[in-house]
Amino acid sequence: MMKWAVVLCALVALSESIKISLIKGKTARETLMEKGIWEETRQKFPSNPMAKFYQTGDEAMTNDADLSYYGVISIGTPPQSFKVIFDTGSSNLWVPSVSCSSQACQNHAKFNPAQSTTFSWANQPVSIQYGTGSMTGQLAYDTVSVGGISVTQQIFAASQTEAPFMAIMVADGILGLAFPNLAASGATPVFDNMMTQGLVSQNLFSVYLSRNSAEGSVVSFGDIESNYYTGQITWIPLSSETYWQINMDSVTINGNTVACNGGCQAIIDTGTSQIVGPTTEIKNINSWLGATADKYGDALVNCNNIPNMPEVTFTLNGNAFTISASAYTSQDWLSNSCRTGFGNGGTQQLWILGDVFIRQYYAIFDRQNNSVGLAQAT
């Protein structure tokens, strides 16, 4: 009887969801606008949301000034805490280290290897190339705790130099949740180690992003949580097992195809704030919405017109997902202007369905069946 009780307790423990709360904090844009230096910074670090998908370095990097969701993890024994972006558009975990002398490291938490009894170096350098700079560092191993669950011997990058724009980001680093073949130097992603070490009851994780509240957003590892969605889950097979990439059939407004005519590829990415697509097609969408572009490429609209603006529908693998004007627009309170959440991605024929999309649709990332599940978020 005791033996079966122990087995039952073990199964109950395994079936519990590993849940980590995400904080919806102030964006870099909002902070810089408050300080009156947004325009200066935007000129210095132009937005390039597609850079992490087409960069030449080992890892993905972003200068997305509108990212607002981050969670806290810890590394080492005893634990050292870091705010990270849970990014389905990259595969590596990296945080600043005490040996980083860059300005960007000075206002962020820094990992100290000497203070961890479970730390070891991997004796391998790592670098991130980016259009406006780079990050260099060393790969290492240590215990990483996510939502109270400890992943042992997790490889991560400890940065030694960072690009200047990282100084304006709230998060200290990034925890990548894409596939292993994207990872720098063959490093095993955190979620892959969770699966290998038997820490999740199902080989999937799910993301809920709150629309307005600073709290309530979560990443759940190993579980689908029914209280975060209504209706049925639509399962969409992956078209590529690198990013969480799927087939998109079209983008329509009022029944008219305005982009992705004949089909295209889309990536579900928690590490991109907007919906991003080829520049010509994004311009067409914003034109249909009555938006005008400013000198930085932001598509501005009259805030009073939002109630009358049309819905935008994304058809994914034969299934329609519609986003209302109130969902795809945002207001900059300091400048009293409104802008759409559709961003220019350059000439690449690839779409990124970022936080603007995920706030409306609870997203499930299924490694067991290599598919994405989407359901109307609550």
C-alpha positions as CSV (number, residue, x, y, z in Angstrom):
1,M,0.0,0.0,0.0
2,M,2.8,2.4,0.9
3,K,4.6,1.7,-2.4
4,W,1.5,2.6,-4.4
5,A,1.0,5.7,-2.3
6,V,4.5,6.8,-3.2
7,V,3.9,6.1,-6.9
8,L,0.6,8.0,-6.8
9,C,2.2,11.0,-5.1
10,A,4.9,11.0,-7.8
11,L,2.3,11.0,-10.6
12,V,0.4,13.8,-8.9
13,A,3.6,15.9,-8.6
14,L,4.5,15.2,-12.2
15,S,1.1,16.2,-13.5
16,E,1.1,19.6,-11.8
17,S,1.5,22.5,-14.2
18,I,4.8,24.3,-14.1
19,K,3.5,27.8,-14.3
20,I,5.4,31.0,-14.3
21,S,3.8,34.4,-14.1
22,L,4.6,37.0,-16.7
23,I,4.7,40.7,-15.7
24,K,3.3,43.2,-18.2
25,G,5.7,46.0,-17.6
26,K,6.5,49.4,-19.1
27,T,7.9,49.1,-22.6
28,A,11.2,50.7,-23.5
29,R,9.3,53.0,-25.8
30,E,7.1,54.3,-22.9
31,T,10.1,54.8,-20.6
32,L,12.1,56.7,-23.3
33,M,9.0,58.8,-24.1
34,E,8.7,59.8,-20.5
35,K,12.4,60.8,-20.5
36,G,11.9,62.7,-23.7
37,I,14.6,60.8,-25.6
38,W,12.5,58.4,-27.6
39,E,13.1,60.0,-31.0
40,E,16.8,60.3,-30.4
41,T,17.0,56.6,-29.4
42,R,14.8,55.5,-32.3
43,Q,17.1,57.2,-34.7
44,K,20.2,55.6,-33.2
45,F,18.6,52.1,-33.1
46,P,16.1,51.7,-35.9
47,S,13.5,49.0,-35.5
48,N,14.3,45.8,-37.4
49,P,11.9,43.1,-36.2
50,M,13.0,40.5,-38.7
51,A,16.7,40.7,-37.7
52,K,16.6,37.8,-35.3
53,F,15.1,35.6,-38.0
54,Y,17.8,36.4,-40.6
55,Q,20.9,37.2,-38.7
56,T,24.4,35.7,-39.1
57,G,25.4,35.2,-35.5
58,D,24.9,32.3,-33.3
59,E,21.8,33.5,-31.5
60,A,18.8,35.7,-31.9
61,M,18.8,39.3,-30.7
62,T,16.1,41.9,-30.7
63,N,15.7,45.7,-30.2
64,D,11.9,45.5,-30.0
65,A,11.1,48.6,-28.0
66,D,7.5,47.5,-27.4
67,L,8.1,44.1,-25.7
68,S,6.4,44.3,-22.3
69,Y,6.1,40.7,-21.0
70,Y,8.8,39.1,-18.9
71,G,9.1,36.5,-16.2
72,V,11.6,35.8,-13.4
73,I,13.8,32.7,-13.4
74,S,16.9,31.8,-11.4
75,I,20.3,30.4,-12.2
76,G,22.7,28.7,-9.8
77,T,23.0,27.4,-6.3
78,P,22.0,29.4,-4.3
79,P,19.7,31.0,-6.9
80,Q,20.4,34.3,-8.7
81,S,17.3,35.9,-10.2
82,F,16.9,37.3,-13.7
83,K,14.0,38.9,-15.7
84,V,13.8,37.2,-19.1
85,I,11.7,37.3,-22.2
86,F,10.2,33.9,-22.9
87,D,10.8,33.9,-26.6
88,T,9.4,31.3,-29.0
89,G,11.4,32.9,-31.8
90,S,14.8,31.8,-30.5
91,S,16.3,28.8,-28.7
92,N,19.1,29.8,-26.3
93,L,19.1,31.1,-22.8
94,W,21.4,34.0,-22.0
95,V,21.8,36.5,-19.2
96,P,24.5,39.2,-18.4
97,S,27.5,38.1,-16.3
98,V,29.6,40.0,-13.8
99,S,32.4,40.1,-16.3
100,C,30.3,42.2,-18.7
101,S,31.6,45.8,-18.8
102,S,29.2,47.2,-21.4
103,Q,26.8,50.0,-20.4
104,A,23.9,47.6,-21.1
105,C,25.0,45.3,-18.3
106,Q,25.3,48.0,-15.7
107,N,21.5,48.4,-15.2
108,H,20.7,44.7,-15.3
109,A,21.1,41.8,-13.0
110,K,24.4,40.0,-13.6
111,F,25.3,36.3,-13.0
112,N,28.2,35.7,-10.7
113,P,29.7,32.2,-11.4
114,A,31.8,32.3,-8.2
115,Q,28.6,32.4,-6.1
116,S,27.2,29.2,-7.5
117,T,28.3,25.8,-6.2
118,T,26.7,24.0,-9.2
119,F,28.3,26.1,-11.9
120,S,30.8,24.9,-14.6
121,W,32.2,26.5,-17.7
122,A,31.6,24.9,-21.1
123,N,34.9,26.4,-22.5
124,Q,33.1,27.6,-25.6
125,P,32.6,31.2,-26.7
126,V,29.3,32.5,-28.1
127,S,28.4,35.6,-30.1
128,I,25.2,37.3,-31.3
129,Q,25.6,39.5,-34.4
130,Y,23.0,42.2,-34.9
131,G,22.6,45.2,-37.2
132,T,23.4,47.7,-34.5
133,G,25.8,45.7,-32.4
134,S,26.5,42.3,-30.9
135,M,26.7,40.3,-27.7
136,T,29.7,38.1,-26.9
137,G,30.1,35.7,-24.0
138,Q,30.9,32.2,-22.8
139,L,28.7,29.1,-22.6
140,A,28.3,27.5,-19.2
141,Y,26.3,25.0,-17.2
142,D,24.2,25.4,-14.1
143,T,20.9,24.6,-12.5
144,V,18.1,26.8,-13.9
145,S,14.8,27.2,-11.9
146,V,11.7,28.0,-13.8
147,G,8.4,28.2,-11.9
148,G,9.9,26.3,-9.0
149,I,11.1,23.4,-11.1
150,S,14.9,22.9,-11.3
151,V,16.5,22.0,-14.6
152,T,20.0,20.6,-13.9
153,Q,23.0,21.0,-16.1
154,Q,21.3,23.6,-18.3
155,I,23.6,25.2,-20.8
156,F,23.3,29.0,-21.1
157,A,25.3,32.0,-22.3
158,A,26.9,34.4,-19.8
159,S,27.4,37.7,-21.7
160,Q,30.6,39.6,-21.5
161,T,29.7,42.4,-24.0
162,E,26.3,43.6,-25.1
163,A,24.9,46.0,-27.7
164,P,24.1,49.5,-26.4
165,F,20.3,49.2,-27.0
166,M,20.0,46.4,-24.5
167,A,20.4,49.2,-21.8
168,I,16.9,50.4,-22.5
169,M,15.3,46.9,-22.3
170,V,13.5,45.9,-19.0
171,A,14.5,42.3,-19.2
172,D,18.0,41.1,-18.3
173,G,18.1,38.3,-20.9
174,I,16.1,35.9,-23.1
175,L,14.9,32.3,-22.6
176,G,14.4,30.7,-26.0
177,L,11.6,28.2,-26.6
178,A,12.1,27.4,-30.3
179,F,13.6,24.2,-31.6
180,P,17.1,22.8,-30.8
181,N,18.4,23.1,-34.4
182,L,18.3,26.9,-34.0
183,A,20.4,26.9,-30.8
184,A,23.9,28.3,-30.8
185,S,26.7,25.8,-30.7
186,G,24.3,22.9,-30.3
187,A,23.2,24.1,-26.9
188,T,20.2,22.2,-25.6
189,P,17.2,24.6,-25.0
190,V,15.6,24.7,-21.5
191,F,12.3,23.1,-22.6
192,D,14.1,20.2,-24.2
193,N,15.9,19.5,-21.0
194,M,12.6,19.7,-19.1
195,M,11.3,17.0,-21.4
196,T,14.4,14.9,-21.2
197,Q,14.5,15.1,-17.4
198,G,10.8,14.2,-17.0
199,L,9.8,17.5,-15.5
200,V,6.7,18.0,-17.6
201,S,3.6,15.7,-17.8
202,Q,3.1,16.6,-21.5
203,N,5.7,17.7,-24.1
204,L,4.0,21.1,-24.7
205,F,3.8,24.5,-23.2
206,S,1.2,27.3,-23.5
207,V,1.1,31.1,-23.3
208,Y,-1.6,33.5,-22.2
209,L,-0.9,37.2,-22.5
210,S,-3.2,39.6,-20.7
211,R,-4.7,42.4,-22.7
212,N,-4.7,45.2,-20.2
213,S,-3.8,44.1,-16.7
214,A,-0.1,44.2,-15.6
215,E,-0.7,40.8,-14.1
216,G,-2.3,37.6,-15.2
217,S,-0.1,36.6,-18.1
218,V,1.5,33.1,-17.8
219,V,3.6,30.5,-19.4
220,S,2.6,27.0,-18.5
221,F,5.0,24.1,-19.1
222,G,3.4,20.7,-19.6
223,D,-0.2,21.8,-19.4
224,I,-3.1,23.3,-21.3
225,E,-5.1,25.5,-18.9
226,S,-8.8,25.7,-19.8
227,N,-9.5,28.9,-17.8
228,Y,-7.4,30.9,-20.3
229,Y,-9.5,30.2,-23.3
230,T,-13.1,29.7,-24.6
231,G,-14.4,27.4,-27.3
232,Q,-12.4,24.8,-29.2
233,I,-8.7,24.6,-29.7
234,T,-7.7,24.7,-33.4
235,W,-4.6,22.6,-34.1
236,I,-2.3,23.7,-36.9
237,P,0.6,21.4,-38.0
238,L,4.0,23.0,-38.3
239,S,5.4,23.6,-41.7
240,S,9.0,23.8,-40.4
241,E,10.4,22.4,-37.1
242,T,12.8,25.3,-36.4
243,Y,10.7,28.2,-35.4
244,W,7.0,27.6,-34.5
245,Q,6.2,28.1,-38.2
246,I,2.9,27.4,-39.9
247,N,1.1,27.9,-43.3
248,M,-0.9,31.1,-43.6
249,D,-3.4,31.2,-46.5
250,S,-4.3,34.9,-46.6
251,V,-4.9,38.2,-44.7
252,T,-8.3,39.8,-45.4
253,I,-10.2,42.9,-44.6
254,N,-14.0,43.1,-45.3
255,G,-13.6,40.0,-47.4
256,N,-10.8,41.4,-49.5
257,T,-7.4,39.8,-49.6
258,V,-5.0,42.5,-48.6
259,A,-1.9,40.4,-48.0
260,C,-0.5,36.9,-48.3
261,N,-2.3,36.3,-51.6
262,G,-1.8,32.6,-52.6
263,G,-0.3,31.7,-49.2
264,C,2.8,32.4,-47.2
265,Q,4.7,31.3,-44.0
266,A,4.0,32.7,-40.5
267,I,5.8,32.3,-37.2
268,I,4.0,32.4,-33.8
269,D,6.5,34.5,-31.8
270,T,6.1,35.6,-28.2
271,G,9.4,37.6,-28.6
272,T,7.9,40.0,-31.1
273,S,5.5,42.7,-30.0
274,Q,3.7,43.4,-33.3
275,I,2.3,41.5,-36.3
276,V,5.1,41.8,-38.9
277,G,5.1,41.2,-42.6
278,P,6.7,42.2,-45.9
279,T,6.8,46.0,-46.2
280,T,4.7,46.3,-49.3
281,E,1.9,44.1,-47.8
282,I,2.0,45.8,-44.4
283,K,1.7,49.2,-46.2
284,N,-1.4,47.9,-48.0
285,I,-3.0,46.7,-44.7
286,N,-2.3,50.0,-43.0
287,S,-3.7,51.8,-46.0
288,W,-6.9,49.9,-45.8
289,L,-7.0,50.9,-42.1
290,G,-6.6,54.5,-42.9
291,A,-3.2,54.8,-41.3
292,T,-0.4,57.1,-42.3
293,A,3.3,56.3,-41.6
294,D,5.5,58.6,-39.6
295,K,9.3,59.0,-40.3
296,Y,10.1,55.9,-38.3
297,G,7.6,53.6,-40.0
298,D,5.0,53.5,-37.3
299,A,1.4,53.5,-38.8
300,L,-0.6,56.2,-37.0
301,V,-4.4,56.5,-36.9
302,N,-6.9,58.9,-35.4
303,C,-7.8,57.5,-32.0
304,N,-11.4,58.6,-32.5
305,N,-11.7,56.4,-35.6
306,I,-10.8,53.1,-33.8
307,P,-14.4,52.1,-33.1
308,N,-15.2,52.3,-36.8
309,M,-12.1,50.6,-38.1
310,P,-12.4,47.1,-39.7
311,E,-11.4,43.7,-38.3
312,V,-8.4,41.9,-39.9
313,T,-8.7,38.2,-40.5
314,F,-5.7,35.8,-40.7
315,T,-6.5,32.4,-42.3
316,L,-4.1,29.8,-41.0
317,N,-4.3,26.3,-42.5
318,G,-7.9,26.9,-43.5
319,N,-9.0,28.4,-40.2
320,A,-10.0,32.1,-39.7
321,F,-8.6,34.1,-36.8
322,T,-10.0,37.6,-36.6
323,I,-8.5,40.6,-34.7
324,S,-10.6,43.7,-33.9
325,A,-9.4,47.3,-34.2
326,S,-9.2,47.7,-30.5
327,A,-6.9,44.7,-30.3
328,Y,-4.5,45.8,-33.2
329,T,-4.2,49.4,-32.1
330,S,-2.5,51.0,-29.1
331,Q,-2.3,54.5,-27.7
332,D,0.7,56.4,-26.6
333,W,-0.7,58.4,-23.8
334,L,2.2,60.9,-23.6
335,S,1.9,61.8,-27.3
336,N,-1.9,61.3,-27.4
337,S,-1.5,59.3,-30.6
338,C,-2.6,55.9,-31.7
339,R,-0.8,53.4,-33.9
340,T,-1.5,50.0,-35.5
341,G,0.2,46.9,-34.4
342,F,1.3,46.0,-38.0
343,G,5.0,46.5,-38.5
344,N,7.3,46.5,-41.5
345,G,9.5,43.4,-41.9
346,G,11.4,44.4,-45.0
347,T,11.6,42.3,-48.1
348,Q,11.5,38.9,-46.5
349,Q,8.4,37.0,-47.5
350,L,7.7,35.9,-43.9
351,W,5.1,36.9,-41.3
352,I,5.5,37.1,-37.6
353,L,2.4,36.8,-35.5
354,G,3.6,38.4,-32.3
355,D,2.0,39.6,-29.0
356,V,-0.7,41.6,-30.8
357,F,-2.0,38.3,-32.1
358,I,-1.2,36.1,-29.1
359,R,-3.1,38.5,-26.7
360,Q,-6.3,37.5,-28.6
361,Y,-5.5,33.7,-29.0
362,Y,-4.2,31.5,-26.3
363,A,-1.3,29.7,-27.8
364,I,-0.2,26.1,-27.2
365,F,3.2,24.9,-28.5
366,D,3.1,21.1,-28.9
367,R,6.5,19.4,-29.3
368,Q,4.9,15.9,-29.1
369,N,2.8,16.4,-32.2
370,N,4.8,19.3,-33.8
371,S,1.8,21.6,-33.9
372,V,0.5,24.9,-32.6
373,G,-2.9,25.1,-30.9
374,L,-4.9,28.4,-30.9
375,A,-8.1,29.2,-29.0
376,Q,-9.9,32.5,-28.3
377,A,-8.3,33.9,-25.2
378,T,-10.4,34.9,-22.2
